[in-house]
């Protein structure tokens, strides 16, 4: 799975999706229980993974000649909770 650009992209997409969900959990810790440290750590990881996701999305779009529609859908998936998981099933495996 790590051998192809698409495989690397799918792994980063999965990790980005996990970090997005964890960020929601750590927001509760930050504002409800006054624990900002977990939110900082997860937020930093999420930011790095999001940037990697976008760069790898551009790379995969060029290499596999994805349509602009598929590119936009994959980008929008990164902005929605559970979006990268749905996109992996419907967009990235084809």
MODELLER restraints for C-alpha pairs under 7 A, 6 or more apart:
rsr = mdl.restraints
at = mdl.atoms
rsr.add(forms.Gaussian(group=physical.xy_distance, feature=features.Distance(at['CA:1:A'], at['CA:7:A']), mean=4.62, stdev=0.5))
rsr.add(forms.Gaussian(group=physical.xy_distance, feature=features.Distance(at['CA:1:A'], at['CA:8:A']), mean=6.77, stdev=0.5))
rsr.add(forms.Gaussian(group=physical.xy_distance, feature=features.Distance(at['CA:2:A'], at['CA:8:A']), mean=5.09, stdev=0.5))
rsr.add(forms.Gaussian(group=physical.xy_distance, feature=features.Distance(at['CA:5:A'], at['CA:60:A']), mean=6.30, stdev=0.5))
rsr.add(forms.Gaussian(group=physical.xy_distance, feature=features.Distance(at['CA:6:A'], at['CA:60:A']), mean=6.15, stdev=0.5))
rsr.add(forms.Gaussian(group=physical.xy_distance, feature=features.Distance(at['CA:9:A'], at['CA:53:A']), mean=6.82, stdev=0.5))
rsr.add(forms.Gaussian(group=physical.xy_distance, feature=features.Distance(at['CA:9:A'], at['CA:56:A']), mean=5.71, stdev=0.5))
rsr.add(forms.Gaussian(group=physical.xy_distance, feature=features.Distance(at['CA:9:A'], at['CA:57:A']), mean=6.86, stdev=0.5))
rsr.add(forms.Gaussian(group=physical.xy_distance, feature=features.Distance(at['CA:10:A'], at['CA:88:A']), mean=6.81, stdev=0.5))
rsr.add(forms.Gaussian(group=physical.xy_distance, feature=features.Distance(at['CA:12:A'], at['CA:49:A']), mean=6.74, stdev=0.5))
rsr.add(forms.Gaussian(group=physical.xy_distance, feature=features.Distance(at['CA:12:A'], at['CA:53:A']), mean=6.07, stdev=0.5))
rsr.add(forms.Gaussian(group=physical.xy_distance, feature=features.Distance(at['CA:13:A'], at['CA:53:A']), mean=6.14, stdev=0.5))
rsr.add(forms.Gaussian(group=physical.xy_distance, feature=features.Distance(at['CA:13:A'], at['CA:84:A']), mean=5.84, stdev=0.5))
rsr.add(forms.Gaussian(group=physical.xy_distance, feature=features.Distance(at['CA:14:A'], at['CA:84:A']), mean=6.53, stdev=0.5))
rsr.add(forms.Gaussian(group=physical.xy_distance, feature=features.Distance(at['CA:14:A'], at['CA:85:A']), mean=6.61, stdev=0.5))
rsr.add(forms.Gaussian(group=physical.xy_distance, feature=features.Distance(at['CA:16:A'], at['CA:46:A']), mean=6.24, stdev=0.5))
rsr.add(forms.Gaussian(group=physical.xy_distance, feature=features.Distance(at['CA:16:A'], at['CA:49:A']), mean=5.38, stdev=0.5))
rsr.add(forms.Gaussian(group=physical.xy_distance, feature=features.Distance(at['CA:16:A'], at['CA:50:A']), mean=6.18, stdev=0.5))
rsr.add(forms.Gaussian(group=physical.xy_distance, feature=features.Distance(at['CA:17:A'], at['CA:82:A']), mean=6.33, stdev=0.5))
rsr.add(forms.Gaussian(group=physical.xy_distance, feature=features.Distance(at['CA:17:A'], at['CA:84:A']), mean=5.63, stdev=0.5))
rsr.add(forms.Gaussian(group=physical.xy_distance, feature=features.Distance(at['CA:17:A'], at['CA:85:A']), mean=6.86, stdev=0.5))
rsr.add(forms.Gaussian(group=physical.xy_distance, feature=features.Distance(at['CA:19:A'], at['CA:42:A']), mean=6.59, stdev=0.5))
rsr.add(forms.Gaussian(group=physical.xy_distance, feature=features.Distance(at['CA:19:A'], at['CA:46:A']), mean=5.25, stdev=0.5))
rsr.add(forms.Gaussian(group=physical.xy_distance, feature=features.Distance(at['CA:20:A'], at['CA:46:A']), mean=6.39, stdev=0.5))
rsr.add(forms.Gaussian(group=physical.xy_distance, feature=features.Distance(at['CA:20:A'], at['CA:81:A']), mean=6.74, stdev=0.5))
rsr.add(forms.Gaussian(group=physical.xy_distance, feature=features.Distance(at['CA:21:A'], at['CA:81:A']), mean=6.65, stdev=0.5))
rsr.add(forms.Gaussian(group=physical.xy_distance, feature=features.Distance(at['CA:22:A'], at['CA:42:A']), mean=6.96, stdev=0.5))
rsr.add(forms.Gaussian(group=physical.xy_distance, feature=features.Distance(at['CA:23:A'], at['CA:39:A']), mean=6.49, stdev=0.5))
rsr.add(forms.Gaussian(group=physical.xy_distance, feature=features.Distance(at['CA:23:A'], at['CA:42:A']), mean=5.98, stdev=0.5))
rsr.add(forms.Gaussian(group=physical.xy_distance, feature=features.Distance(at['CA:23:A'], at['CA:43:A']), mean=6.25, stdev=0.5))
rsr.add(forms.Gaussian(group=physical.xy_distance, feature=features.Distance(at['CA:26:A'], at['CA:38:A']), mean=6.00, stdev=0.5))
rsr.add(forms.Gaussian(group=physical.xy_distance, feature=features.Distance(at['CA:26:A'], at['CA:39:A']), mean=4.84, stdev=0.5))
rsr.add(forms.Gaussian(group=physical.xy_distance, feature=features.Distance(at['CA:27:A'], at['CA:39:A']), mean=6.11, stdev=0.5))
rsr.add(forms.Gaussian(group=physical.xy_distance, feature=features.Distance(at['CA:29:A'], at['CA:35:A']), mean=5.41, stdev=0.5))
rsr.add(forms.Gaussian(group=physical.xy_distance, feature=features.Distance(at['CA:30:A'], at['CA:36:A']), mean=4.48, stdev=0.5))
rsr.add(forms.Gaussian(group=physical.xy_distance, feature=features.Distance(at['CA:30:A'], at['CA:39:A']), mean=6.38, stdev=0.5))
rsr.add(forms.Gaussian(group=physical.xy_distance, feature=features.Distance(at['CA:61:A'], at['CA:71:A']), mean=6.58, stdev=0.5))
rsr.add(forms.Gaussian(group=physical.xy_distance, feature=features.Distance(at['CA:74:A'], at['CA:87:A']), mean=6.43, stdev=0.5))
rsr.add(forms.Gaussian(group=physical.xy_distance, feature=features.Distance(at['CA:77:A'], at['CA:83:A']), mean=4.19, stdev=0.5))
rsr.add(forms.Gaussian(group=physical.xy_distance, feature=features.Distance(at['CA:77:A'], at['CA:84:A']), mean=5.22, stdev=0.5))
rsr.add(forms.Gaussian(group=physical.xy_distance, feature=features.Distance(at['CA:77:A'], at['CA:87:A']), mean=6.33, stdev=0.5))
rsr.add(forms.Gaussian(group=physical.xy_distance, feature=features.Distance(at['CA:78:A'], at['CA:84:A']), mean=5.62, stdev=0.5))
